[in-house]
Amino acid sequence: MTASAQPRAPRLLLALGLGLGLALAPALQVEARGAPESFADLAEQISPSVVNVTTTSVVAAATGGTPMVPPGSPFEDFFKDFMGPNGQGGDEPQRSEALGSGFVVSADGFIVTNNHVIEGADDIEVEFFGGKKLKAKLVGTDLKTDIAVLKVESPEPLPFVAFGDSNKMRVGDWVLAMGNPLGQGFSVSSGIISARGRELSGAYDDFLQTDAAINKGNSGGPLFNMDGQVVGVNTAILSPSGGSIGIGFSMSSNVVAHVVDQLKQFGETRRGWLGVRIQDVTPDVAEAMSLSAAAGALITDVPDGPAKEGGLMAGDVILSFNGNPIKDVKSLTRTVADSPIGEEVPVVINRAGAEQTLQIKLGRRETDEADAPAPAAGKKAPAETPSAEVLGLTLVPLDEKVIKDLGLDKSATGLAVTHVEPTSEAADKGVAPGDVIVEAGQQKVMKLSDLQDRVAEAKDAGRKSILLLIRRSGDPRFVALAVQ
């Protein structure tokens, strides 16, 4: 939930006890650092750059008529006063105020906050540490990272803060959170980095988790390192009550800084777009593909777009993009987003066991992605003959009738899944009736014997598993199933 939103249901964390008989690890030599004697000097230095954000919006009148109150009820006078003469007062539009936080990032008045702080606002006002208030205008927003940039006009230069490198923050490092919690005005709380790389719901999420107190109203406020640099934007909390329980999330500065630069320059984001469907390379997938390590991003589909034009194919594993090593889907998504649009970038891939480098000219996600065709809706496959059972799956080849029943393109090929053994590995990995197997061992399968041959080849080669390319409602993914 956001730090200014209603709380969601709490998560229940269970502590699991370890069994006895564990060997004791040798003592580690570490350098312990004492807590700062005081944060006062740092707080005094950075406070002038932090602002309270007040938004005002007009809320439509509630409908439903006047509440029914029995004559003589003790609430009768109250509702008369509340509703106004003739019970009409509540039908008029009302003005609503909301509070949040932000921070100044340039002397000429650019201010960063959360999008959910200012969303739907008619008027935005910022209050500075010294009490000065200025009207702000909205420069731009990014829904994917929940970041907004505001601008105020000031006759004198404003105190501001710089972004630090969030990648250098380590679990256990001290941090300060500043903002306007619960509308109480400027407030400082201290804590440490509790975890890194947290994801909540977005493709570009890279949150720092902290136990510094963050409450409603802290949204959009800065998280500082001990050098007075912003390493995060306080965005959300995990709480059963709506108040801080020491689990707060700040969007990392390395994500925010790039977004802010684009919003200042263009008023919108301009992210690179590759145009592929991808999945992580898990250990079983790596084994099935004879890869040396479970790393990279495995391409499952290449629709029309930059990737297809540049020669990328389903089954390729992206190892490096524009000079940056790719560990998983998340790192590729962020790297592509931050890469230059309309320029060719080098992409290192593993294809059929050999590395090669392709040059890909990126599109723009905000425009090109919207033009990409959506996958067609799929249906469950009916039982059909002839069929065969392989790897816990009952399969039938695609013929005219099966293709029609599944709503597939007439040119579709492969094997349709009609039943999945409930206790099989395939069931554990989410294979379901209606799925279509189009490749096995990175070779097309059109007949039942094709899959049986690929399984036999994998066994003969001493491999433990085989890689299947499966399509569901047009959306492809690779699944590795054991053959031994």
N, C-alpha and C positions, 0 to 999 in steps of 0.2 A: 504494500500500500504506500501511497505517497505520504510525505510527512505532514501534509495538510488535508488528507482524505480520511474517510471513516475507516476504522480498523477492520481487517479481514479476520477470518477465523484463525486462531493461533496454530502454529505448528507444534507438534508434540515430538520432543527429542528424547530418545531412550538411550540410557547408558548401558553398554554391554560389558559385563565382567569378563576378564580374561582368565583362562584356566591356569592352574599351578604348573610348576615345572619349567618356567621360562628361564633361559640362561641370562645372567646379568651382563649387560653391555659394559665395556670399559668406560671409565669416566672420561667425559669430554672436556677439553681445555677451552674455556670460553672467557671472553672479556666482558664482565658485567659492568654496565654503566649505571650510575646512580640517577635518580629522578632529579629534574631541575629543581634548584632551590626555590625558584618562583617563576611564574609565567608573566609576571607583571610588566616587565620591560617589553617583552614581545607583544603582549596585548595592547600596550600603550602605543606601540609603533604602528600596528596594523589596523587598529579600530577605526581611524578616520576614513578608511577605504570601504568599510562595510556599511550597507544601507538597509533601512527598513522599507519594504515595498507595500504600499496600500493601493488596492484596486477597488473601483466602484463600478457597479453594473446595475442595470434596471432589470428587475425580475418581474415576469408577467404575473398578473393577479391569479390567485388560486381560484379554482372553480369548485362548485359543489354546494353553493348556497349558504344560508345562515345556519349555524348549528341549532339544533332543536334542544331547547332548555325548558323543562317543565315550569309552569307558573309557580312563583313562590320559592323556586330553588335558590340557594345561597349564591349560585353562579350567575343568576339572572342579571344583576347589576354589572357584574364584571363583563359579560358579553356585550351588554349595551354600550359600555364605555369603550370596549375594544373595537367593536364593529362600527361605532359612530352612529349618527342619527339615521333612523330607518334601516339600520343594519347594513349600510352600503359601504362603510369605510374599507372593509377588507377586500372589496372587488377592484380597488385601484392598484396599478402597478407600484411596486415597492423598490426602493434603492437598497442594494446589498453591498456590504464591504467585506473584503477579505485581506488577510495579512500574510506577508511572506518576507523573504530576505533576499539580498543580492550583494554584489561587490563591484567596485569601479575598477576597470582594467586599462583605462587611458586617461590622461590629464584633460582631454577634450570631452569627457563625459559619457563614454560607452560603459554600460553596466550589464553584468551577466546575472541571470536568475533562472529559475525553472519555468518551462512553458506552462505547467499546470498552475503556477502562481498567478499568471496574468491572463490565462485563457478566458475569453469571453468578456474581458474588461472594457468598459467604455472610457474610463479615466484611470490613469496610473500616476501615482505620486510617490516620490522617494524621499525619505527623511535621513539626513546625515547624522553622524555621531554628535556633532555640535548642536543639532536641533534645526538646522536649515532644511527647508522643504522645497523641492523643485518638481514641476510637472515633467513627466517622461513620455516619450513617444516610442512606439514599438518599431524596431528596426527589422527584426525577422525572428522566426522560430524554427525549431527542428523537433518534430514529434517523436522521431525515432530515438533521440537521446534526451528528450524532455528539457531542452535548453532554449532559452530566449535571450535576445540582446535588446536592451533599451538604450535610449540616448536622451541626455539632459543637456540643456544649454546653461552654462555658468559663466559669469563675467570674469572669474579668475580660474586658473588651473586647479583641477581637483586632485587630491591625494589618491593614488591608485596602487594596486599590487600586481605582481607578475605571476605567471604560471610557472610552477616548478615541474620537474620530471617525475611523474607518478610511477614510472617504471623503476625508479631507484628506491621507492619506499619498501621497507621490509616489515614483515609481521613483527610487532613489538616496538616499532618506532613511535615516538611521541607525536601527537597531533593536537591542534586546537580547533574547535568548531565555534563559529561565531554566527549570530543572527538574532532573530526576534521571536523566541519561543513563546507560544501561547499568548502573543500580543503583549508581553511584559516589557518590551523594549530591548535595548542592546544587552546581550548576555554572552558570556564566554564559558565554554566547558572544555575540559581536557580529557584525553584518553590515549589509546594506542591504536595502531593498525591491527585489527584482529584477524583479518584474512584479505587475500587479494584475488582478483579475477572473478568476482562473483557475477553471476548472470541472473536477472530477474525475468525479463520477458522480451527484450529487444535483441535484434541481430547484432547491434553494435555495443551491447552492454559490456562494460568493464568496470565494475564497482569495487571500490575499496570499502571493506567492512570495518567499522570502528565502534568502540564502546564509549566514545565521547557522547555525552547526553545530546540527543537530537529529538526534538518534539515538533508538534504542529506549529507552523510559523517559522521553523528553521529552514524550510524548503527554499532552495536557491542560494543559501548562504555558503560561505567558503569553508573548506577544511584546510588548515595551514600546517606546513611542516615547521620545524624549529628555526628555519631560516626566514620565516615570514613569507614563504611562497605558497600559492594556492596549488594543492595537489588533488583536490576533489571538490565537487559541488554537491552539497548535502541534498539528497533527493527523496529518500524513502526510509522507513523504519519497519521492522518486524515486531509486532506487539499484539498481545491479546486484549489490551485495554485502550490502546490509542496513545499511551504515554511511553516514554523511553524505558526500555528494559536492557539497554546496552547493546542492541543489535541495530545499528544504523548503516546506511549505504550511501556512499558519495561517488558520483560518476567521476572517473579518473580524469585528471587534467590533460593527459595526452590525447584523450578523445575530445574533451571539451574545447581545448585550445584550437584544434583544427576546425571544429564546427563554428566557433566564434569568429575566426578569421574569415570564413566564407560568408557568414551572415553579415559581418561588417562590410565586406566587399560587394556582395551580390544581393543581400537581403534574403537569401535562400541557400540551401546546400546544393553542392554539385559533386556527387559521388561517382566514382568510376563504376562501370558495369561490364562484367565479363560475359554474362549470359550462359551460365551452366548450372546444372543441378549436381550437387555434390554431397558426399557423406564422409565421415571419418574413416580412416584406415585402422580398424581394430586388429588386435593380434591374430584372430582367426582369419580375417580377410588377408592380412599380410602373409600368413602361412599359405593360404590357398593361392596367392599370386606369386609366391616365392620371392617376396620382398625381404630385404635384410632387416628392416625395422618397421614398426607400426607407426608411421608418421606420414604426413602429407594429407592431401584432399583428393579423394577418389571421385572422378567424374562419372555420374550415372546417366546423364543425358545432355545432348548439345543441340538445343533448338536453334532456329535462325538467330544470328546475332554475331557479336565480335568474336566469340570463341570459335564458332563454326567457320567464319571467314578466315580466321587465323590458323585453322587446321587442327584444333583440338578435337578429340574423339572420346566417346564413352569408353571407360576402361582405363583411360590415362590417369596417372597419379601425379598431381601437381606437387613438386618438391620445393620449388623456389619461384617467387613472383617478384619481378622488378628488383632483383637483388636481395630480397628478404626471404629467409628460410620459412617454409610453411610447415607447421606442426600439425594442424588440424583445420577443420572447417572454419572455426571461429577466427583463426589467424588469417586465413585466406580472405574471408569476408571483409575484415578490417583493412587488410593490406590493399585489396582491390579498391575499396572505397576511398582510400587516401592517395591512390595513384592518379597520374595526370590523365584527364579526359582528352581523347582525340590524338594521343601520342602513342607510338609503338613502345611496348615494354617487353623485356625478355622474360619468358616463362620456361622454366626447366621442368620437364616431365619424365616419368618413367613409363615407357610404352613397350609392352611385351618383354620386359626384363632389361631394356636398354634405355639409357638416358639420352635425351635430345633437347635442344632449345628451339622454341618457336618465338616469333615476334607477333604480339597481339596489339591491335589498336583498340583501346577501350571506348565504350560508349558512355552515356550518362544515365545513371540508374533512374533518376526522377522522371525522365521522359521515355527512355527506351524500354524500361521494364514494363511500363503501362501498356506498351504495344505488343508485348509478348503474348501469344495465344495461351489461354487457360487450358489445362488438361481436361479431356473429356470425362464425363461421369461414367463410372463402370457399374456393372451388375454382377451378381453371383452367377457362376457357371452351372448349368444343369448337368446332371449325371449323363454321361454319353459313352458310347462304345465305339471303337475299342478303347480300353483304358488300361493303365498299368500302375502299380504301386512302386514308387522309388523314393528312398530317403524319407519315409513316413508320409509321402504325398500320393494321392490318387490323381492321375493326370490323364487328360485327353488332348489329342492334337486339335489345333484350330481348324475347323472346317467352316463352310458357309453358315451353317446353322448356329454353331457356337459363337462365331464372330457377331452374328446378328443379336443373339441373346445377351452378349456382353456389351453390345453397343460400341464395338471396335471398328476401326477403319478397315475397309475391305481388303487392304493390302497387308494387314497384320499377320504375323507368323509367330509360332511358338507353341507352348503346351499350357493348357488351362488347368488350374488346380480345382478339382471338384470336391476334395475332402482332405482334411489334415488330421493325422493321428493325434489325439489330444495329448498324449504323453511323449510326443516326438520332440526332437530339437527344433524342427521347423516350426512347431506350434509355439515353443518358447521364444523364438525369434520373430514371431508375429506374422508368419506366412498364413494366408487365409484363403478359403474358397473364393474364386473369382479372380485371384492373382494369375498373371500370365508369365511363365518363364520363357524368356526370349534368348538367353545365352547361358551356357554352362562351360566353365573353364575358359571364358572369353571367346567362345565359338558359338555361332548361331545354332539353335536347335529347332527343328521343324517336325521331326518325327519322334516317337517314343524311343526308338532305337538310338537316336542321336544322344539323348541324355544318358541312356544306359551305357553307351560307348564312352562318353566323357567320364562317367563315374569309374568305369573299369580302367581307363587310362590313368586317372588320378591314383587309383590303388596301385597299379603297376609301377607308377613313378615314385611310390613311397610317400605320397602326400597324405596328410591327415584329413584334409577337407577339400571341398570343391566350391568354387565361387559361382553363384547363380545371379543373373541379372533378372530381376522381377519387376513387372509393371503392374501398378494398381491405379485404376482411374487415370491412366496416362502418366502417372508419376513413377519414375523408376528408382530402384535402389538395389544395391548389391547385398546378398546374404551368403555367408559361408556356412556350409553344412558338412558335418563329419561324414567321411566315407569309410573309415576303418571301424 
